[in-house]
C-alpha cells in the first residue's frame, strides 16, 4: 500500500533519469558560459529574491495591474536564470510536475472555451502565478534567501495588520455590506486595512500568522524572537477582527495541523506523558478557548451562530444562490468547463443565476476550478494538493532527522496551505492577486525542501535541538 501511495504522489519518480533524456530540459544551462562571465548574473538568485520581495512589499498597497507587471518581471528573469543555469540537477520536483499538468489542462480548457478571448486572458493570469511559483521554489532552495524573503513579507504584513488594529480602535467606514443588515453586528467594524475587504485581508494574514509563528523558533536572538511573538499576536488579532467566518474556520483547522506537526517534530525528545497526552491537552485547550470565546465575546458568538442559520443570513443566502447556479454550469460542461478566468465567469454566470445579484466567482476554489477546467481540472488540482501534503510530510521527516531548524518554515508553510485552502473553499480570496501570490509562495516553500527519497538516508548525527535540551 505504501508503494502504491508513493507512486500516486510521484515520490519515487526518477526525475534525474528524465532530465538526462529530455530534449526540452536541454535548454537549461544553454547560456551557462555567458552567466559565468557576467558579474550580475553570478548573483542571479539574489536578484530574483529581491524581485520576489518587491512583490511582497508592494502587493497590499498597489493596483492589481502593477502586481501583474511585477510578476511579469519575475517570469522574464526566471527565463534568464533558467537558460543560464549552472546547476541542471536541482529544481524539478513532483509538485512541479503536477503544477505543469494543471497548467496544461487549463490551457486545453481555454482553447475549447466558448469565450476564447476571455479564457486566454484568464489563462495568462494563471500562468503568471504558476511561473511565480517556479521562480520562488528555485530561490527558496537557499536557506538564506528563503529567510530573507519571508522576513520581508512578515515586516510588510506587520504594517498591514497594524493598520487593521488601528481601524478596530478608531473605526473604519464599511466599503460594502459585509454583515447582514438585520444582524446585531450590522454596525460593527470589520477591519480591512489597506486591502479594502475584510475577507481579503483575512486571506492575506493566514500565511503571516503561521510564518511569524515559525519565526519564533527560527530567529535566533532574543529581540528577533520577541518581534516574532509580537507579529504572531498582532496578525492573529487582526484576522479575528476581520470577522471573516471562513478564515476563522481555516485558522482553527490550520492550528490543529500545526499542533500535530509540532508533536511529530518534538516526539523524539518529549517525555512519555507529553507524547501520550500533549496533543489531547492541546486540542482540549483550543476547544476550551473556542467555547469561552463563544460564551463571552458577542461578535464571535453572533458570527459563529450565523454559519448555521442557512439562508436567513444574507451572506449565506448569496453564496447558496451562487453555488446552485455554479452546479448547473458544471452540469452543462462537466469535462473541461468554460475556461479559466473571472471574465469568463462573469459572462456565463448571469445565464444561470436566479438571483438579482451578479457573482464575481464561484465563492469556492473547488467549484471555481470545476467551472473553469471541469472535472479533469478538479482531479488534477486534488492530485496536486495530495502531492503537496505528501511531499511536505516526507521532507519534514527528513529535516527532523537531520535536526535542521528550517523545518519550522516547512511546518508554517504546510499549516498555511491548509488554512488558506479551508478559507478558499467558501470564499473567493484565492483568486485575488494579493492572496494568490502568497498561496503559491507557500507551495513553493514546501517544494523548495524537496530531496528525492532515493537520495535520503537516516542521519547518524545527533539533532541540534536534542543537544540543546
URSUL-V147958 format. One record per helix or strand of 2 or more residues. SS is the DSSP state (H for helix, E for strand). FROM is the first residue (numbers start at 0). LEN is the number of residues. If there is no record, write none. Layout:
SS/FROM/LEN
SS/FROM/LEN
This chain:
H/1/7
H/14/7
H/23/4
H/31/6
H/40/18
H/63/20
H/93/18
H/115/24
H/142/28
H/192/3
H/197/21
H/221/20
H/244/22
H/271/25
H/297/9
H/309/3
H/313/19
H/341/8
H/364/38
H/406/18
H/428/3
H/432/16
H/452/3
H/463/4
